[in-house]
Amino acid sequence: MALEDAKIKDLQNRLFGKKSEKQRAPRSERSDQGDRPSKRKRGQQSGSSGHGRTKRPDLPIVADEHDLDDDQKRCSTCGLPHRPNPALEEYSDVIEVEVEVEAHVRRIRRRAYTRNPGCTCEDTPAILSAAPPARSIPRSDYAVSFWVEIILRQYRYGQPVHRTLQDLRDQGLAVSPGTVAGGLQAIAPLFEPIVEELYCKQMSEQLFHHDETRWEVFVELPGKVGTRWTLWVTRSPSVVFYCIDPSRSAAVPGAHFAGLQAQQAIIVCDRYSAYKKLARLALNILLAFCWAPMRRDFLDAGRAFAELQEWALEWKERIGMRYHLNQLRLEQWAPEHPIGEQCAGFHQHQEALLGRMQDMHEEATRVLAQTGAPGAGLSKRARTQQNKVLSSLLEHWSGLRVFVDHPEVPIDHKRGENSIRTPVTGRKNDHGLGSIWSAELAATLFAILQTLVLWGINPRHWLLDYLTACAENGASPPAQIDAFLPWAMDDARRVDLSRPYACRAPPAELLPIGEDT
């Protein structure tokens, strides 16, 4: 029944949903085939012949050369030098996209040598040649710089793939969307060790910001109606972690925090019911509710009812004073000491803040106690709205005052909202994802790139270094990844990766198209 319900919902959206183009082409301009659904699958058909390597005659060729090391140019046993043999030399082409150089083919001349006639050592091969260029994807024409550009444009800058490909096509580099999709799917396993370390690091921390937003994934799943999934973000002091899941229930954050190591953790979030259920099920999780939605409730009530405007503005001033007192308190706060050992200035503002909070609670309780009595100058609807806002304030009061006893906890969850802003920009541009693996890759790269930004590391520099290390390790993740974890690398490397990547110098020689030497 779930599949039938999904089809019904899709048909209803087509019939009654919003349309950007409401006029349909005249029937005379439509073919009979266009009105009937096609049974042909999208993309390359199984068993059909491929188009082969795409020819790119307008792409410039940059000359490069790989040679053996000096100690490899002679026999390691007898010491006789090997003889250069240009006839055996090979050329390897890799397509690069660099910041200061336009898209081009780098043609690498791989020097070859033959064994010296006087060398009779059995361990020395008859022919020696320089190693081919390292590739992040085996047998792929595309160099690391190409995939770095694709990843950054889509997952860092929110630019759809088809726009990136159009830009490359304007530079003479024609790449099909299928090539990009297949390459990203092949690269995805390279990032698995990094994202595992991100999760382990985050689960060792105690303060989190949590938020979620809708995300379209066009995949049919048993038991799920529609294509709306959810992008979840969990931000801690060291890591920004993402998860794309078909569910928006408490089970998703529950599964994420299953590996929590701390005896008590604090999650700064909004008033979404999934977080409340999570706190009920996990006794070691304390919710700190954001004050921004509470402030917005008062302002919305004042806008909806003119008779509540003065009351709403008064509460706005009360909340604003609470923000001010908290800021004064934090200016005197020493994080390394508990509250009882803080300075006199901190305690002065702490007492003032506690007094303001107590006044707010008493005022809300007093107004709600007069529910049965007619409000002075208030209509029934305005009084109902007023009670609704104050009831919400008291219902969430324990979470709204967590910041008082825990100065390290901010009064709102702007950090979580800011962390989800870049992915949302990309969502608006490309309208969703078409497979589960692409959804998982998006969450992985969002997590890695946003964590690098959190640490002040240049994502382009890090990606080029990491994918190059993977290529040199036979298209596999490097055995030691501490050099790529922001909290594990030394200060000198962190400073180096924070700088812009030093692009290779512009080519000294451009070979004519089709020339091999």
Secondary structure, 3 states (H helix, E strand, C coil): CHHHHHHHHHHHHHHHCCCCCCCCCCHHHCCCHHHCCCCCCCCCCCCCCCCCCCCCCCCCEEEEEECCCHHHCECCCCCCECEECHHHCEEEEEEECCCCCCCEEEEEEECEEECCCCCCCCCCCCEEECCCCCCCCCCCCECHHHHHHHHHHHHHCCCCHHHHHHHHHHCCCCCCHHHHHHHHHHHHHHHHHHHHHHHHHHCCCCEEEEEEEEEEECCCCCCCCCCEEEEEEEECCCCEEEEEECCCCCHHHHHHHHHCCCCCEEEEECCCHHHHHHHHHCCCEEEEECHHHHHHHHHHHHHHCHHHHHHHHHHHHHHHHHHHHHHHHHHCCCCCCCHHHCCHHHHHHHHHHHHHHHHHHHHHHHHHHCCCCCCCCCCHHHHHHHHHHHHHHHHCHHHHCHHHHCCCCCCCCHHHHHHHHHHHHHHHHHCCECCHHHHHHHHHHHHHHHHHHHCCCCHHHHHHHHHHHHHHCCCCCCCCCHHHCCCCCCHHHHHHHHCCCCCCCCCCCEECCCCCC
